[in-house]
Amino acid sequence: MKNPEIEVKPGKILFVYSKKKTSEIENKWIDVFCKNKQGANIKTYKWHIFSFEKYPAKDGTKALEEYFSRKSPEYIVLSNEGDLAIETDRLPEESNLSDYYVFPKNFAWTMAFTHEDGWLGPYFAKHKNYDLLNVNNEKTLRELKTKKIQIKIAKEKGWI
């Protein structure tokens, strides 16, 4: 099957992962969020882990509230089929994929968007070590902001 072209809005696609790396990302996502997959058919839809309540998650409006409050240095978007993964610079608000997952590189949390939106999903779940992982995300964001300020000052002074 040929990979579909992926679109995400807002933001831009920074990187399209190879099939091998996409498979590694998918396997890591499954390792983190699908430990107790007994009774949940994750081969069809990985988000069944949440709809079958095998991993704690918020759904619907509560999931969206959690999702839109997240900040990360970058975001990975993974197709449900596991055949396509991209990195984007902004928290995606929409995509042309019908079932997909958004999460930071360190898997601190995930958002599962489903084709059953409004009936089943979307789902928002946190990694079991969320607090530590989120601190790392926030630290990286602060460092990036400081670096951008330093570059701006250097440009204004004609140093670069």
Secondary structure, DSSP 8 states (H G I E B T S, - for coil): -------EESS-EEEE--HHHHHHHHHHHHHHH-TT-TT--TTT-TTHHHHTTSS--EEHHHHHHHHHT---S-EEEEETTSS-EEEESS--SEES-SSEEEE-TT-SEEEEE-TTTTTS--EEEE-TTHHHHHHHHHHHHHHHHHHHHHHHHHHHTT--
